[in-house]
Amino acid sequence: MTDDYHPPLALTILAGIFLALGAICMLIITVDIIWRRGWRSMMWIMIPVYIINAGYVGPLTLYLYFKYGRPSKPDPSKPAQTSSHCHAPEKPVDIENEGGDVPDPSLHDHHHEGYHEGHREPHQEDQHAAHHHHHHTASRPLLATVLIGVSHCGAGCVLGDLVGEWLVYGTNATINGQGIWAELLIDYGFALLFGILFQYFSIAPMSGQYGPVSVWRAAKADVLSLTSFEIGAFGWMVAYQVGIWGYRLEMTTWTYWWMMQVGMALGVVTATPVNFWLIGKGIKEPCA
């Protein structure tokens, strides 16, 4: 790349507008979660997932958050409880009595025994969360479930690309004399790491299995999903960096990060069909 190239002013202004819109969407979700004390009622890993995704697909993420992921208003009269909205196949929950007409006496007994000073025992919390998930996903369209699933790998890709891009920039790493090929390799590695972490902290709290078993489940769920996401993102990176700007677009420009924002949005498109398949086959668990 040459050091003296600057994108046209019109592109810089347009890039600034789109990046600012993404930042505003992130701020809206952040403020709403803080205002509603979302960490008390929503799955904690979804807090950064929603915020990060708002940065590149703001309108879509705002819709998914306010329609399906928004935490309830805090009730001062009730003790704070954390909740998880992920399904846990290892701990099936009897949902035959979900209407509440014929309560299970054994569950009623455990309900009283499992509380101490306003808190559930861990297994009670898991059962409550899985039961809540049944109602939550039953009223949610499949497409919304899939898009929320895509948001997991999207958040991992964004963090991975941020770390990878700046690492390549700081070290001036190149492959065949060009930084973009090093960026693709390093970005993917970090994205995979973050993506699996996001998925792990969705699976482990519900299953109660913290360790290699949940890491393996997270990897199975996220590697294919994340790779399909990066096909869209990386394809666009190559298109604009090689095909449009001929390796001249510097990472320190607003236009560069606008192009990255567009690439992430394209990643949602390429990852959606794969997530339909993964969730349909039960390989990836729907979260919210």
Secondary structure, DSSP 8 states (H G I E B T S, - for coil): --TT----HHHHHHHHHHHHHHHHHHHHHHHHHHHTTGGGTS-TTHHHHHHHHHTTSHHHHHHHIIIII------TTS-------S--TTS----TTTTSSS--HHHHHHHHHT-BTTB--HHHHHHHHHHHHHHHHHTS-HHHHHHHHHHHHHHHHHHHHHHHHHHHHHHT--BTTBHHHHHHHHHHHHHHHHHHHHHHHHHHHHHT--SHHHHHHHHHHHHHHHHHHHHHHHHHHHIIIIIISTT---TTSHHHHHHHHHHHHHHHHHHHHHHHHHHHTTSS----
